[in-house]
Amino acid sequence: MLEFGADLAARLGNDCIVTLSGDLGSGKTTIVRGVLRGLGFAGRVKSPTYTLVESYECNGKSIYHFDFYRIQDAEELELVGIPELLTQPVIRIIEWPSLGGSYVPTADIAIVIEASGDGRRIRLQGRGIESI
């Protein structure tokens, strides 16, 4: 998953939306770590499960990592100002996008992680996948 994320990083523009869907523990945050490592970020990468968003700066790129796992109602996002952040022209990576409802913009790349035997299978969808 780290290697996949690093490979994905090389293909991301400065203004894009990537969504990550899959079961708990399927590797969503690990992919984000790989993306950040691929972009040159050497610091700690933690899941924003409780903070909802973590921001990073590396090599001239801004990245917002969202995690909506704990959202009970998409309206909660409005109360904490998340919709504003979702429209910023930066790399936005969103875990559990379905929980964000209509606040989540259409993804350039939608990644779905599924169990497959003893491993995982990654499906890609969206308008930003032609070079992946």
C-alpha positions as CSV (number, residue, x, y, z in Angstrom):
1,M,0.0,0.0,0.0
2,L,2.9,2.4,0.7
3,E,4.4,1.7,-2.7
4,F,1.0,2.2,-4.4
5,G,0.6,5.5,-2.6
6,A,4.1,6.7,-3.6
7,D,3.4,5.7,-7.2
8,L,0.1,7.6,-7.0
9,A,1.8,10.7,-5.7
10,A,3.8,11.1,-8.9
11,R,0.6,11.4,-10.8
12,L,-1.3,13.9,-8.7
13,G,-1.7,17.5,-9.8
14,N,-1.7,20.4,-7.3
15,D,-5.5,20.6,-7.3
16,C,-7.2,17.2,-7.1
17,I,-9.5,15.1,-5.1
18,V,-8.8,11.5,-4.2
19,T,-11.3,9.4,-2.3
20,L,-10.4,6.2,-0.4
21,S,-13.1,3.7,0.4
22,G,-12.8,0.3,2.1
23,D,-13.3,-1.6,5.3
24,L,-11.7,-0.5,8.6
25,G,-8.0,-1.5,8.5
26,S,-8.0,-2.1,4.7
27,G,-5.0,0.3,4.1
28,K,-6.5,3.7,3.4
29,T,-4.3,5.6,5.7
30,T,-1.3,3.6,4.6
31,I,-1.9,4.7,1.1
32,V,-2.0,8.3,2.3
33,R,1.4,7.8,4.0
34,G,2.7,6.4,0.8
35,V,1.4,9.5,-1.1
36,L,3.1,11.8,1.4
37,R,6.3,9.9,1.3
38,G,6.2,10.0,-2.5
39,L,5.8,13.7,-2.3
40,G,8.9,14.0,-0.1
41,F,7.2,14.4,3.3
42,A,9.4,12.8,6.0
43,G,7.4,13.7,9.2
44,R,4.8,11.7,11.1
45,V,1.6,10.9,9.2
46,K,-1.3,10.1,11.4
47,S,-4.9,9.4,10.7
48,P,-7.2,12.3,11.2
49,T,-10.0,10.1,12.6
50,Y,-10.6,12.4,15.6
51,T,-9.4,15.7,14.1
52,L,-11.2,15.2,10.7
53,V,-8.3,16.8,8.8
54,E,-4.6,17.0,8.9
55,S,-2.7,19.3,6.6
56,Y,0.8,18.9,5.1
57,E,3.2,21.0,3.0
58,C,5.9,19.3,1.0
59,N,7.9,20.4,-2.0
60,G,5.5,23.2,-2.9
61,K,2.4,21.1,-2.6
62,S,-0.4,21.4,0.0
63,I,-2.2,18.3,1.0
64,Y,-5.4,18.0,3.2
65,H,-6.0,14.5,4.5
66,F,-9.6,14.0,5.7
67,D,-11.1,11.1,7.6
68,F,-14.9,11.1,8.0
69,Y,-15.1,7.7,9.8
70,R,-16.6,9.2,13.0
71,I,-19.1,11.5,11.3
72,Q,-22.7,10.5,12.3
73,D,-24.4,13.1,10.1
74,A,-22.8,14.9,7.1
75,E,-24.2,18.2,8.6
76,E,-21.5,18.0,11.3
77,L,-19.0,18.9,8.6
78,E,-20.7,22.2,8.1
79,L,-20.5,23.0,11.8
80,V,-16.7,22.7,11.8
81,G,-16.0,24.4,8.4
82,I,-14.9,21.3,6.4
83,P,-16.8,22.3,3.2
84,E,-14.5,25.4,2.9
85,L,-11.5,23.1,3.0
86,L,-13.0,20.7,0.6
87,T,-13.1,23.4,-2.1
88,Q,-9.5,24.7,-1.7
89,P,-7.3,24.2,-4.7
90,V,-4.9,21.7,-3.0
91,I,-4.5,17.9,-3.0
92,R,-7.5,16.6,-1.0
93,I,-7.5,13.0,0.1
94,I,-10.7,11.8,1.7
95,E,-11.2,8.6,3.7
96,W,-14.8,7.4,4.1
97,P,-16.2,9.9,1.6
98,S,-19.7,8.4,1.6
99,L,-20.1,9.7,5.2
100,G,-19.5,13.2,4.0
101,G,-22.6,13.1,1.8
102,S,-23.2,16.0,-0.6
103,Y,-20.3,18.0,0.9
104,V,-17.8,15.7,-0.8
105,P,-17.0,17.0,-4.3
106,T,-16.7,14.5,-7.2
107,A,-13.4,12.7,-7.0
108,D,-10.8,12.9,-9.7
109,I,-9.6,9.5,-8.5
110,A,-11.8,7.2,-6.4
111,I,-10.0,4.3,-4.9
112,V,-11.9,1.3,-3.5
113,I,-9.9,-1.3,-1.5
114,E,-11.5,-4.7,-1.2
115,A,-10.4,-8.0,0.5
116,S,-9.3,-10.5,-2.1
117,G,-8.2,-13.9,-0.7
118,D,-5.3,-13.3,1.7
119,G,-4.6,-9.9,0.2
120,R,-6.4,-6.8,-1.1
121,R,-7.5,-5.6,-4.5
122,I,-7.5,-1.9,-5.5
123,R,-10.1,-0.6,-7.9
124,L,-9.7,2.9,-9.4
125,Q,-12.4,5.0,-10.9
126,G,-12.7,8.6,-12.1
127,R,-11.4,11.1,-14.5
128,G,-7.9,11.2,-13.2
129,I,-6.9,7.6,-13.7
130,E,-5.9,7.4,-17.3
131,S,-2.2,7.6,-16.4
132,I,-2.3,5.2,-13.4
